[in-house]
Amino acid sequence: MNTKQRNNRFSKKGHPNKSMLKHAFKESFLKLDPRNMIKNPIIFLVEIGFFITFILAIFPDAFGNSNVEYWFNIDVSCILLLTVLFANFAEAIAEGRGKAQADSLKKSKIETMANLIKGLGQIDIVPSTKLKKGDVVLVSQGEIIPGDGEVIEGLASIDESAITGESAPVIKEAGGDFNSVTGGTRVVSDQIKVRISNNPGESFIDQMISLVEGAKRQKTPNEIALNTVLISLTLIFLLVVVTLPFFTNYLGFQLEIPVLISLLVCLIPTTIGGLLSAIGIAGMDRVTQFNVLAMSGKAVEAAGDINTIILDKTGTITYGNRMASSFTPLMEMPKEEFLNWVSLSSLKDETPEGRSVLQLIGQLGGTIDEKDLENAKIFEFKAETRMSGVDLQSGRKIRKGAVDAVKEWVLEQNGTIPANLDSETMVISKEGGTPLALAVDHQIIGLIYLKDTVKPGMKERFEQLRQMGIKTVMCTGDNPLTAATIAREAGVDEFIAECKPEDKIRVIRYEQGQGKLVAMTGDGTNDAPALAQADVGLAMNSGTSSAKEAANMVDLDSNPTKLIEVVAIGKQLLMTRGSLTTFSIANDVAKYFAIIPAMFMEAIPKIKILNLMHLYSPISAILSALIFNAIIIPLLIPLAMKGVTYKPLNSNSLLKRNLLIYGLGGVIVPFIGIKVIDLIVSLFI
């Protein structure tokens, strides 16, 4: 699901399209079912208020003699209904975005036929829905991979654009940590055998569809805690409003039921109550938009509080394949001639190292011509010889490989060893690289510097994490010298060299023992225990099935720095919830000072001095506050959906910013809004 596909579901400004708005409008009414509304106790209380005032609008004396004019009951009833509908609309919009994402994902699920391998090499063609965990299928060039699994034989180029949105194909091969494939992707070249790792309906796309549709979305601990606080506040105000008539009767005047209901609705935290569900759903959806499959909302929230990130080096910080970084000539010869010998040594080398040599030659301006290899004898790399080579038709011999292996070959040919070979080899080794020697006939003419290359932009990304107050720790099996070099280039805060799987768990437990939340990224089978131990485990989709099963998030793009976006989304989710809660409570305080003085100023003239807003009358004050209470919910829907902008600041700065904008703003906005509405309402009273 690429960016263009995602954006098609929204307008240019990022707002929901007409189809989604129409669906949300319909859902707003369907959600009025009390069995659904009771899941949100605050808004359910408003709905009960609507039913009571609706009855009073038809039968004014249903609960005893009433002096309230019928139009007031009708107005209050309509406003309360709108309040509930607006809250339902916010939730429906968030759910609608998830359903739109799910529809897009369903389209990427291609029902295809699979070449199921039976005993003795027999192949049966069966629907992909009939495949079970453990089945082995053969997938050839141009065919769709029928299900999630691991490559157990062969090497192929895979087009994963249906899942990741990236057009560039990726190489998948048997063995190692890059053998995982996803159902629905296409084999571009060659042929592979895949062992299916999921039963029907259990693939990553199926899980993603289930999550974004919201069918299995559960409230997170923070959300449950906040709900508890809001319900407690609601019960307190309910108790206050219920006992208020006893106080007013003592003063000699009576508060009517519609007035009490209006007062209750204005004082309870209806704003955050109406938006809370939408905030949580939108947070989960934002993670999905970044092509990250989160197994739970708890993981997304935990990402917002992360203190330490443990990163596996190979395949995460680095590409995982040694790549040519530079060439070092060891004897005098023209640059063009030297590069020509280097290219001839690698033209038939199909390893990632060999391809990187040719790529570097192109960057240095060298030419690559396969005509010189016509009728040449090719020697592929072997573990026994630790060399590869070419015998040209002209009789000249080229060998490339480990320095000691090439040195031994040259000495066997009665050749000469350059005096500076050992010193230049030591320079490369000290820098954490791997030197390859290149010999032509009986002479070693140069060295090829191979290094596990750090992925572009890593240093800048880790600096962003540092600004967020997050420590980065790199784990690698390399020796300390190589590890220090990679750590310096990547810009991580700490590194652990010669690291074993148990060492990763040990450092995670140590950090957790210090009261910190820890995230771990990895892609290999040896990363699985650490991914399971971490508070947030982000596995690469290119990695093994065991790594993905152990993690609570999977990055479909296999980009380890995606964790920065996940952390930012987690922080944004927490900030959005906190900011709108602050705004809602501040709103309630402002509405309290707006309504209470106006309600009692006729019965208690001296309290009129507290009517700071100079509202027209008790009736206009109640209606104005109630109207403001209703319309503020839809006005805040875009903010709940988009989220409060996160900036990498320390906790104190974020708290001050939050209180200044949403605390102070939550007090000022109601005073202005209620006053403006009161001026309009007073014209009709």
C-alpha positions as CSV (number, residue, x, y, z in Angstrom):
1,M,0.0,0.0,0.0
2,N,1.9,3.0,-1.2
3,T,1.6,6.6,-0.4
4,K,-0.4,7.4,-3.5
5,Q,-2.9,4.7,-2.7
6,R,-3.2,6.0,0.9
7,N,-3.7,9.6,-0.2
8,N,-6.5,8.6,-2.7
9,R,-8.8,8.0,0.3
10,F,-8.5,11.6,1.5
11,S,-8.8,15.0,0.1
12,K,-5.8,17.1,-0.8
13,K,-5.8,18.7,2.7
14,G,-5.8,15.2,4.3
15,H,-9.5,15.3,5.4
16,P,-11.9,12.4,4.9
17,N,-13.5,12.3,1.5
18,K,-17.2,12.6,0.8
19,S,-17.8,8.9,0.8
20,M,-16.3,8.5,4.2
21,L,-18.2,11.5,5.6
22,K,-21.5,10.0,4.3
23,H,-20.7,6.6,5.9
24,A,-19.7,8.3,9.2
25,F,-23.0,10.3,9.2
26,K,-25.0,7.1,8.8
27,E,-22.9,5.4,11.5
28,S,-23.6,8.3,13.9
29,F,-27.3,7.3,14.1
30,L,-26.7,3.6,14.1
31,K,-24.4,4.0,17.1
32,L,-27.3,5.5,19.1
33,D,-28.2,1.9,20.1
34,P,-27.9,2.0,23.9
35,R,-26.1,-1.4,23.8
36,N,-23.3,0.4,21.9
37,M,-23.5,3.7,23.8
38,I,-23.0,2.1,27.2
39,K,-19.4,1.4,26.2
40,N,-18.9,5.1,26.5
41,P,-20.5,5.9,29.9
42,I,-20.1,9.7,29.7
43,I,-21.8,10.0,26.3
44,F,-24.3,7.4,27.4
45,L,-25.3,9.7,30.2
46,V,-25.9,12.5,27.7
47,E,-28.1,10.1,25.7
48,I,-30.2,9.4,28.8
49,G,-30.5,13.1,29.2
50,F,-31.7,13.4,25.6
51,F,-34.4,10.7,26.2
52,I,-35.7,12.4,29.3
53,T,-35.8,15.9,27.8
54,F,-37.4,14.4,24.6
55,I,-40.2,12.9,26.8
56,L,-40.6,16.3,28.5
57,A,-40.8,18.1,25.2
58,I,-43.8,15.9,24.4
59,F,-45.3,15.6,27.8
60,P,-44.1,18.6,29.9
61,D,-45.7,17.4,33.1
62,A,-44.5,13.8,32.8
63,F,-42.4,14.1,36.0
64,G,-44.6,16.5,37.8
65,N,-45.8,20.1,37.3
66,S,-43.3,22.1,35.2
67,N,-43.0,25.8,34.7
68,V,-40.5,25.5,31.8
69,E,-41.7,26.6,28.4
70,Y,-42.1,23.7,25.9
71,W,-39.6,25.3,23.4
72,F,-36.8,25.1,26.1
73,N,-37.3,21.4,26.4
74,I,-37.3,21.0,22.7
75,D,-34.1,23.0,22.3
76,V,-32.3,21.1,25.1
77,S,-33.4,17.8,23.7
78,C,-32.1,18.7,20.2
79,I,-28.8,20.0,21.5
80,L,-28.2,16.9,23.6
81,L,-29.0,14.7,20.6
82,L,-26.5,16.7,18.5
83,T,-23.9,16.3,21.3
84,V,-24.3,12.5,21.1
85,L,-24.3,12.4,17.3
86,F,-21.1,14.5,17.1
87,A,-19.4,12.2,19.6
88,N,-20.5,9.2,17.5
89,F,-19.4,11.0,14.3
90,A,-15.9,11.4,15.7
91,E,-15.6,7.7,16.4
92,A,-17.2,6.8,13.1
93,I,-14.7,9.0,11.1
94,A,-11.8,7.3,12.8
95,E,-13.3,3.8,12.2
96,G,-14.1,4.8,8.6
97,R,-10.5,5.6,7.9
98,G,-9.5,2.2,9.3
99,K,-12.2,0.5,7.1
100,A,-10.9,2.3,4.1
101,Q,-7.4,1.1,4.8
102,A,-8.8,-2.4,5.2
103,D,-10.6,-2.3,1.9
104,S,-7.3,-1.2,0.2
105,L,-5.5,-4.1,1.9
106,K,-8.2,-6.6,0.9
107,K,-7.6,-5.6,-2.7
108,S,-3.9,-6.5,-2.3
109,K,-5.0,-10.0,-1.2
110,I,-4.8,-11.9,-4.5
111,E,-6.5,-15.2,-4.7
112,T,-4.0,-17.3,-6.6
113,M,-3.1,-20.9,-7.4
114,A,-0.1,-22.6,-5.7
115,N,2.3,-25.2,-6.9
116,L,2.2,-27.5,-3.9
117,I,5.2,-29.9,-3.7
118,K,4.2,-33.4,-2.7
119,G,6.4,-36.4,-2.2
120,L,8.9,-37.6,-4.9
121,G,8.8,-34.1,-6.5
122,Q,5.2,-34.3,-7.5
123,I,3.4,-31.0,-7.9
124,D,-0.3,-30.4,-7.3
125,I,-1.9,-27.1,-8.3
126,V,-4.2,-26.0,-5.4
127,P,-5.9,-22.7,-4.4
128,S,-3.8,-20.7,-1.9
129,T,-6.6,-20.9,0.6
130,K,-6.0,-24.6,0.9
131,L,-2.4,-24.2,2.0
132,K,-1.5,-25.2,5.5
133,K,1.4,-24.3,7.8
134,G,4.4,-26.4,6.8
135,D,3.4,-26.9,3.1
136,V,6.1,-26.3,0.6
137,V,5.3,-24.5,-2.7
138,L,7.3,-23.8,-5.8
139,V,7.1,-20.2,-7.1
140,S,8.6,-19.3,-10.5
141,Q,9.3,-16.0,-12.3
142,G,6.1,-14.0,-12.8
143,E,4.1,-16.0,-10.2
144,I,2.5,-14.7,-7.0
145,I,3.7,-16.0,-3.7
146,P,0.6,-17.8,-2.4
147,G,1.2,-17.2,1.4
148,D,3.6,-16.0,4.1
149,G,6.6,-18.2,4.5
150,E,10.4,-18.7,4.3
151,V,12.5,-19.5,1.3
152,I,14.1,-22.9,1.8
153,E,15.7,-23.3,-1.6
154,G,16.9,-20.9,-4.3
155,L,17.3,-17.2,-4.7
156,A,14.9,-14.7,-6.4
157,S,14.1,-11.1,-6.8
158,I,10.7,-10.2,-5.2
159,D,8.4,-7.3,-6.1
160,E,6.8,-6.3,-2.7
161,S,5.1,-3.2,-3.9
162,A,1.7,-4.7,-3.2
163,I,2.6,-4.7,0.5
164,T,5.2,-2.0,1.0
165,G,4.5,0.4,-1.8
166,E,8.2,0.4,-2.9
167,S,8.7,-0.3,-6.6
168,A,12.3,-1.6,-6.2
169,P,12.4,-5.4,-5.9
170,V,14.3,-7.1,-3.1
171,I,16.5,-10.2,-3.1
172,K,15.3,-13.2,-1.0
173,E,17.4,-16.3,-0.6
174,A,17.4,-19.5,1.4
175,G,19.3,-19.4,4.7
176,G,20.3,-16.4,6.8
177,D,18.0,-13.7,8.0
178,F,16.6,-12.5,4.6
179,N,14.5,-15.5,3.7
180,S,11.0,-14.3,4.7
181,V,8.4,-13.7,2.0
182,T,4.9,-12.3,2.2
183,G,1.8,-13.7,0.5
184,G,0.6,-11.5,-2.4
185,T,4.1,-10.4,-3.6
186,R,5.4,-11.4,-7.0
187,V,8.6,-13.3,-8.0
188,V,10.3,-11.1,-10.6
189,S,13.2,-13.4,-11.5
190,D,14.4,-17.0,-10.9
191,Q,12.6,-19.6,-8.9
192,I,12.3,-20.4,-5.2
193,K,10.8,-23.0,-2.9
194,V,8.8,-21.6,0.0
195,R,7.7,-23.2,3.2
196,I,4.3,-21.8,4.3
197,S,4.4,-20.4,7.9
198,N,0.7,-19.6,8.5
199,N,-2.6,-21.3,8.2
200,P,-5.4,-19.7,6.1
201,G,-6.6,-16.4,7.6
202,E,-3.5,-16.0,9.7
203,S,-1.2,-14.1,7.3
204,F,0.2,-10.6,8.1
205,I,-2.3,-9.0,5.7
206,D,-5.2,-10.8,7.4
207,Q,-3.9,-9.6,10.8
208,M,-3.5,-6.1,9.5
209,I,-7.0,-6.0,8.0
210,S,-8.4,-7.2,11.4
211,L,-6.5,-4.5,13.2
212,V,-7.4,-1.6,11.0
213,E,-11.0,-2.6,10.9
214,G,-11.0,-2.3,14.7
215,A,-12.6,-5.7,15.3
216,K,-9.9,-6.7,17.8
217,R,-8.8,-3.3,19.0
218,Q,-8.8,-3.1,22.8
219,K,-8.4,-0.2,25.1
220,T,-4.9,0.4,26.3
221,P,-4.0,0.7,30.1
222,N,-3.6,4.5,29.8
223,E,-6.9,4.8,28.1
224,I,-8.6,2.6,30.7
225,A,-7.0,4.7,33.5
226,L,-8.2,7.9,31.9
227,N,-11.7,6.5,31.5
228,T,-11.7,5.7,35.2
229,V,-10.7,9.3,36.0
230,L,-13.4,10.7,33.7
231,I,-16.1,8.4,35.0
232,S,-15.1,9.4,38.6
233,L,-15.5,13.1,37.7
234,T,-18.8,12.4,36.1
235,L,-20.1,10.6,39.2
236,I,-19.0,13.5,41.4
237,F,-20.8,16.0,39.2
238,L,-23.8,13.7,39.0
239,L,-23.9,13.6,42.8
240,V,-23.6,17.4,42.9
241,V,-26.4,18.0,40.4
242,V,-28.7,15.4,42.1
243,T,-28.3,17.1,45.5
244,L,-28.6,20.7,44.1
245,P,-32.4,20.8,44.2
246,F,-32.3,20.4,48.0
247,F,-30.1,23.4,48.2
248,T,-32.3,25.5,45.8
249,N,-35.5,24.5,47.5
250,Y,-34.0,25.8,50.8
251,L,-33.4,29.1,49.0
252,G,-36.9,29.3,47.8
253,F,-36.8,28.4,44.1
254,Q,-37.0,25.2,42.1
255,L,-34.6,23.9,39.4
256,E,-36.4,22.1,36.6
257,I,-35.2,18.7,35.4
258,P,-34.2,20.0,31.9
259,V,-32.1,22.7,33.6
260,L,-30.4,20.1,35.9
261,I,-29.7,17.8,32.9
262,S,-28.2,20.7,31.0
263,L,-26.1,21.7,33.9
264,L,-24.8,18.1,34.3
265,V,-24.0,17.7,30.6
266,C,-22.1,21.0,30.7
267,L,-20.1,20.1,33.8
268,I,-19.1,16.5,33.0
269,P,-16.1,16.0,30.6
270,T,-18.2,15.4,27.5
271,T,-15.6,16.9,25.2
272,I,-12.8,14.3,25.9
273,G,-15.5,11.7,26.5
274,G,-16.7,12.2,22.9
275,L,-13.2,12.2,21.4
276,L,-11.4,9.6,23.5
277,S,-12.3,6.6,21.4
278,A,-11.5,8.5,18.1
279,I,-8.0,9.5,19.5
280,G,-7.1,5.9,20.3
281,I,-8.3,4.6,16.9
282,A,-6.6,7.4,15.0
283,G,-3.3,6.6,16.8
284,M,-3.5,3.0,15.7
285,D,-4.3,4.0,12.2
286,R,-1.4,6.4,12.0
287,V,1.0,3.5,12.7
288,T,-0.6,1.5,10.0
289,Q,-0.2,4.3,7.5
290,F,3.5,4.0,8.1
291,N,3.3,0.4,7.0
292,V,3.9,-0.9,10.5
293,L,1.7,-3.7,11.7
294,A,1.1,-3.2,15.4
295,M,-0.2,-6.2,17.3
296,S,-1.8,-4.1,20.0
297,G,-2.6,-0.5,21.0
298,K,-0.5,-1.1,24.1
299,A,2.6,-1.4,22.0
300,V,1.9,1.9,20.3
301,E,1.4,3.7,23.6
302,A,4.5,2.0,25.1
303,A,6.5,3.4,22.2
304,G,5.6,6.9,23.3
305,D,7.4,6.3,26.6
306,I,10.5,4.5,25.3
307,N,13.8,5.5,27.0
308,T,16.2,3.0,25.4
309,I,16.4,1.4,21.9
310,I,18.5,-1.7,21.3
311,L,19.4,-2.2,17.7
312,D,20.9,-5.3,16.0
313,K,23.7,-4.1,13.7
314,T,23.5,-6.6,10.8
315,G,20.5,-5.9,8.5
316,T,19.3,-3.2,10.9
317,I,21.9,-0.4,11.1
318,T,23.9,-1.8,8.2
319,Y,22.9,-3.5,5.0
320,G,24.2,-6.9,6.3
321,N,26.3,-7.6,3.2
322,R,29.9,-6.5,2.9
323,M,30.2,-3.9,0.2
324,A,33.2,-2.5,-1.6
325,S,34.1,0.8,-0.1
326,S,37.5,1.7,-1.8
327,F,40.4,0.2,-3.8
328,T,44.1,0.4,-2.8
329,P,46.6,-0.1,-5.6
330,L,49.9,-1.7,-4.3
331,M,52.0,-1.1,-7.5
332,E,52.4,1.7,-10.0
333,M,50.0,1.4,-13.0
334,P,47.4,3.7,-14.7
335,K,44.1,4.0,-12.9
336,E,42.1,2.8,-15.9
337,E,44.2,-0.4,-16.1
338,F,43.9,-1.1,-12.4
339,L,40.1,-0.6,-12.5
340,N,39.9,-2.9,-15.6
341,W,41.6,-5.7,-13.7
342,V,39.3,-5.2,-10.7
343,S,36.2,-5.3,-13.0
344,L,37.5,-8.5,-14.7
345,S,37.8,-10.2,-11.3
346,S,34.2,-9.5,-10.4
347,L,32.2,-9.6,-13.6
348,K,31.3,-13.2,-13.0
349,D,31.1,-12.9,-9.2
350,E,27.3,-13.1,-8.4
351,T,27.8,-12.5,-4.7
352,P,26.6,-9.2,-3.1
353,E,30.3,-8.3,-2.6
354,G,31.1,-8.9,-6.3
355,R,28.1,-6.7,-7.4
356,S,29.2,-4.0,-5.1
357,V,32.7,-4.0,-6.6
358,L,31.2,-3.3,-10.1
359,Q,29.0,-0.6,-8.7
360,L,32.0,1.2,-7.1
361,I,33.9,0.9,-10.3
362,G,31.1,2.7,-12.1
363,Q,31.1,5.4,-9.5
364,L,34.8,5.9,-10.0
365,G,34.4,6.3,-13.7
366,G,35.8,2.9,-14.7
367,T,34.4,1.0,-17.7
368,I,33.0,-2.5,-17.5
369,D,33.3,-4.7,-20.7
370,E,32.5,-8.4,-20.6
371,K,34.1,-9.0,-24.1
372,D,37.4,-9.6,-22.4
373,L,35.8,-12.6,-20.6
374,E,34.9,-14.4,-23.9
375,N,36.0,-18.1,-23.7
376,A,37.5,-17.4,-20.2
377,K,37.6,-20.1,-17.5
378,I,35.7,-19.0,-14.4
379,F,36.6,-20.2,-10.9
380,E,33.8,-19.6,-8.5
381,F,34.4,-18.8,-4.9
382,K,34.9,-21.9,-2.7
383,A,35.2,-22.1,1.0
384,E,38.2,-24.4,0.6
385,T,40.2,-22.0,-1.5
386,R,38.7,-18.7,-0.2
387,M,39.2,-17.3,-3.7
388,S,37.5,-16.7,-7.0
389,G,39.2,-16.1,-10.3
390,V,39.3,-16.0,-14.0
391,D,41.8,-17.5,-16.5
392,L,41.6,-15.4,-19.7
393,Q,41.9,-16.7,-23.2
394,S,45.1,-14.8,-23.5
395,G,46.6,-16.9,-20.7
396,R,46.6,-14.3,-18.0
397,K,45.3,-15.3,-14.6
398,I,43.3,-13.2,-12.1
399,R,42.6,-14.2,-8.5
400,K,40.6,-12.4,-5.8
401,G,40.0,-13.4,-2.2
402,A,41.3,-13.5,1.3
403,V,44.7,-11.9,1.6
404,D,46.5,-14.9,3.0
405,A,44.9,-17.2,0.5
406,V,45.9,-15.0,-2.5
407,K,49.4,-14.6,-1.0
408,E,49.8,-18.3,-0.8
409,W,48.6,-18.7,-4.4
410,V,51.1,-16.1,-5.7
411,L,54.0,-17.7,-3.8
412,E,53.0,-21.1,-5.4
413,Q,53.4,-19.3,-8.8
414,N,56.9,-18.1,-7.7
415,G,55.5,-14.6,-7.7
416,T,56.4,-11.5,-5.6
417,I,54.6,-10.0,-2.6
418,P,54.5,-6.2,-2.4
419,A,56.4,-4.8,0.6
420,N,53.4,-2.7,1.7
421,L,50.8,-5.5,1.6
422,D,50.8,-6.2,5.3
423,S,50.7,-2.6,6.4
424,E,47.8,-1.7,4.0
425,T,46.0,-4.8,5.1
426,M,46.4,-3.8,8.8
427,V,45.0,-0.3,8.0
428,I,41.8,-1.8,6.6
429,S,41.4,-4.2,9.4
430,K,41.9,-1.5,12.1
431,E,39.1,0.5,10.4
432,G,36.8,-2.5,10.9
433,G,36.8,-3.5,7.2
434,T,37.6,-6.8,5.4
435,P,40.5,-6.6,2.9
436,L,40.4,-8.7,-0.3
437,A,43.7,-9.1,-2.3
438,L,43.7,-8.9,-6.1
439,A,46.4,-10.8,-8.0
440,V,47.2,-10.7,-11.7
441,D,49.5,-13.5,-12.9
442,H,52.2,-13.6,-10.2
443,Q,51.7,-10.3,-8.6
444,I,49.3,-8.8,-6.0
445,I,48.4,-5.5,-7.6
446,G,45.9,-4.2,-4.9
447,L,43.4,-4.5,-2.2
448,I,39.6,-4.2,-2.2
449,Y,38.2,-2.7,1.1
450,L,34.9,-4.4,2.0
451,K,32.8,-3.0,4.8
452,D,29.4,-3.6,6.3
453,T,28.0,-0.3,5.1
454,V,25.8,1.8,7.4
455,K,22.5,2.6,5.8
456,P,22.1,6.2,4.6
457,G,20.7,8.8,7.0
458,M,21.3,6.7,10.2
459,K,23.4,9.3,12.0
460,E,20.8,12.0,11.5
461,R,18.0,9.7,12.6
462,F,19.8,8.6,15.8
463,E,20.4,12.3,16.5
464,Q,16.6,12.8,16.4
465,L,16.2,10.0,18.9
466,R,18.9,11.7,21.1
467,Q,16.9,14.9,21.0
468,M,13.8,12.9,22.2
469,G,15.9,11.8,25.2
470,I,16.2,8.2,23.9
471,K,19.5,6.3,24.2
472,T,20.5,4.0,21.4
473,V,22.6,0.8,21.9
474,M,24.0,-1.2,19.0
475,C,24.5,-5.0,19.5
476,T,26.9,-6.8,17.1
477,G,28.9,-10.0,17.0
478,D,31.8,-8.1,15.5
479,N,35.1,-7.6,17.4
480,P,35.4,-4.4,19.4
481,L,37.4,-2.6,16.8
482,T,34.9,-3.2,14.0
483,A,32.0,-2.5,16.3
484,A,33.5,0.8,17.4
485,T,34.0,1.9,13.8
486,I,30.4,1.1,12.8
487,A,29.1,2.7,16.0
488,R,31.0,5.9,15.3
489,E,29.7,6.0,11.7
490,A,26.1,5.3,12.7
491,G,26.1,7.7,15.6
492,V,24.8,5.4,18.3
493,D,25.3,6.2,22.0
494,E,26.7,2.8,23.1
495,F,27.6,-0.5,21.5
496,I,28.1,-4.1,22.7
497,A,30.7,-6.0,20.7
498,E,30.9,-9.8,20.3
499,C,27.3,-9.9,21.5
500,K,25.4,-13.1,21.9
501,P,21.6,-13.5,22.0
502,E,21.7,-13.8,25.8
503,D,23.7,-10.5,26.0
504,K,20.8,-8.7,24.2
505,I,18.3,-10.0,26.8
506,R,20.7,-9.1,29.6
507,V,21.0,-5.5,28.5
508,I,17.3,-5.2,28.0
509,R,16.6,-6.5,31.5
510,Y,19.2,-4.2,33.0
511,E,17.6,-1.2,31.4
512,Q,14.1,-2.4,32.5
513,G,15.5,-2.9,36.0
514,Q,16.4,0.8,36.0
515,G,12.7,1.6,35.4
516,K,13.1,2.3,31.7
517,L,11.0,1.2,28.8
518,V,13.0,-0.6,26.1
519,A,12.5,-1.0,22.4
520,M,14.3,-3.6,20.3
521,T,14.6,-3.9,16.5
522,G,15.9,-6.9,14.8
523,D,15.3,-9.4,11.9
524,G,17.1,-12.6,12.7
525,T,16.2,-15.8,14.6
526,N,18.8,-14.9,17.2
527,D,16.9,-11.6,17.8
528,A,13.7,-13.3,18.7
529,P,14.3,-13.7,22.5
530,A,15.2,-10.1,22.8
531,L,12.3,-8.9,20.7
532,A,10.0,-10.8,23.1
533,Q,11.6,-9.4,26.2
534,A,11.5,-5.8,25.0
535,D,8.5,-3.5,25.8
536,V,8.3,-2.7,22.1
537,G,9.7,-5.3,19.7
538,L,9.9,-4.1,16.1
539,A,10.8,-6.9,13.6
540,M,11.7,-6.4,10.0
541,N,9.4,-7.9,7.5
542,S,12.5,-9.1,5.6
543,G,13.6,-11.1,8.6
544,T,12.7,-14.6,9.8
545,S,9.3,-15.8,10.9
546,S,10.5,-16.4,14.4
547,A,11.6,-12.8,14.8
548,K,8.2,-11.5,13.5
549,E,6.3,-13.9,15.8
550,A,8.2,-12.7,18.8
551,A,7.8,-9.0,18.2
552,N,4.7,-6.9,18.8
553,M,5.2,-4.8,15.7
554,V,6.4,-5.7,12.2
555,D,7.7,-3.1,9.8
556,L,6.6,-4.1,6.3
557,D,9.2,-1.8,4.7
558,S,12.0,-3.4,6.8
559,N,13.4,0.0,7.7
560,P,14.8,0.0,11.3
561,T,14.7,3.8,11.6
562,K,10.9,3.5,11.2
563,L,11.0,3.1,15.0
564,I,11.5,6.8,15.2
565,E,8.1,7.3,13.5
566,V,6.6,4.7,15.8
567,V,8.0,6.5,18.9
568,A,6.8,9.9,17.6
569,I,3.3,8.4,16.9
570,G,3.2,6.9,20.4
571,K,4.3,10.3,21.9
572,Q,1.8,12.0,19.7
573,L,-1.0,9.7,20.8
574,L,-0.2,10.3,24.5
575,M,0.1,14.1,23.9
576,T,-3.1,14.3,22.0
577,R,-5.0,12.5,24.7
578,G,-3.4,14.6,27.4
579,S,-3.9,17.9,25.5
580,L,-7.5,17.3,24.8
581,T,-8.1,16.1,28.3
582,T,-6.5,19.3,29.6
583,F,-8.6,21.3,27.2
584,S,-11.8,19.5,28.2
585,I,-11.3,20.0,32.0
586,A,-10.4,23.6,31.5
587,N,-13.6,23.9,29.4
588,D,-15.6,22.6,32.3
589,V,-14.0,25.1,34.7
590,A,-14.9,27.9,32.3
591,K,-18.5,26.7,31.8
592,Y,-18.9,26.3,35.6
593,F,-18.1,30.1,36.1
594,A,-20.3,30.9,33.1
595,I,-23.4,28.9,34.2
596,I,-23.6,28.9,38.0
597,P,-23.6,32.7,38.5
598,A,-26.2,33.2,35.7
599,M,-28.4,30.4,37.1
600,F,-28.6,31.9,40.6
601,M,-28.4,35.6,40.0
602,E,-32.2,36.1,40.0
603,A,-32.7,34.1,43.2
604,I,-29.5,35.6,44.8
605,P,-29.0,39.1,43.4
606,K,-25.6,39.5,45.2
607,I,-24.1,36.6,43.1
608,K,-24.7,38.7,40.0
609,I,-21.2,40.2,40.5
610,L,-19.8,36.8,39.6
611,N,-21.5,36.9,36.2
612,L,-18.3,38.1,34.6
613,M,-19.5,37.3,31.1
614,H,-22.7,39.4,31.6
615,L,-24.8,36.7,30.1
616,Y,-28.3,37.8,29.1
617,S,-30.4,35.5,31.4
618,P,-30.3,32.2,33.2
619,I,-32.0,30.5,30.2
620,S,-29.7,32.1,27.6
621,A,-26.7,31.1,29.8
622,I,-27.7,27.5,29.9
623,L,-28.5,27.2,26.2
624,S,-25.3,29.0,25.2
625,A,-23.2,26.7,27.3
626,L,-25.0,23.7,26.1
627,I,-24.7,24.7,22.4
628,F,-21.0,25.4,22.9
629,N,-20.6,22.1,24.6
630,A,-22.0,20.4,21.5
631,I,-20.2,22.2,18.7
632,I,-16.8,22.0,20.3
633,I,-16.7,18.3,19.7
634,P,-16.9,18.4,15.9
635,L,-14.5,21.4,15.9
636,L,-11.9,19.2,17.6
637,I,-12.3,16.1,15.4
638,P,-9.6,17.2,13.0
639,L,-7.1,17.6,15.9
640,A,-8.1,14.3,17.4
641,M,-7.6,12.6,14.0
642,K,-4.4,14.3,13.0
643,G,-2.9,14.4,16.5
644,V,-1.1,17.1,18.4
645,T,2.2,18.0,16.7
646,Y,5.1,16.3,18.5
647,K,8.3,18.2,19.0
648,P,11.4,16.6,20.6
649,L,11.4,18.6,23.9
650,N,12.1,17.6,27.5
651,S,9.2,16.7,29.8
652,N,9.1,20.1,31.6
653,S,9.0,22.1,28.3
654,L,6.2,19.8,26.9
655,L,4.2,20.2,30.1
656,K,4.5,24.0,30.0
657,R,3.6,24.1,26.4
658,N,0.6,21.8,26.9
659,L,-0.7,23.9,29.8
660,L,-0.2,27.2,28.0
661,I,-1.9,26.2,24.8
662,Y,-4.6,23.7,25.9
663,G,-5.0,24.6,29.5
664,L,-5.2,28.4,29.1
665,G,-6.9,28.0,25.7
666,G,-9.5,25.7,27.3
667,V,-10.4,28.5,29.7
668,I,-10.4,31.4,27.2
669,V,-12.2,29.7,24.3
670,P,-15.4,28.9,26.2
671,F,-15.7,32.4,27.6
672,I,-15.5,33.8,24.1
673,G,-17.7,31.1,22.5
674,I,-20.4,31.1,25.1
675,K,-20.6,35.0,25.1
676,V,-21.0,35.1,21.3
677,I,-23.6,32.3,21.3
678,D,-25.4,34.2,24.2
679,L,-25.6,37.3,22.1
680,I,-27.3,35.4,19.3
681,V,-29.6,33.4,21.6
682,S,-30.7,36.5,23.4
683,L,-32.2,37.8,20.1
684,F,-34.7,34.9,20.1
685,I,-35.7,34.9,23.7
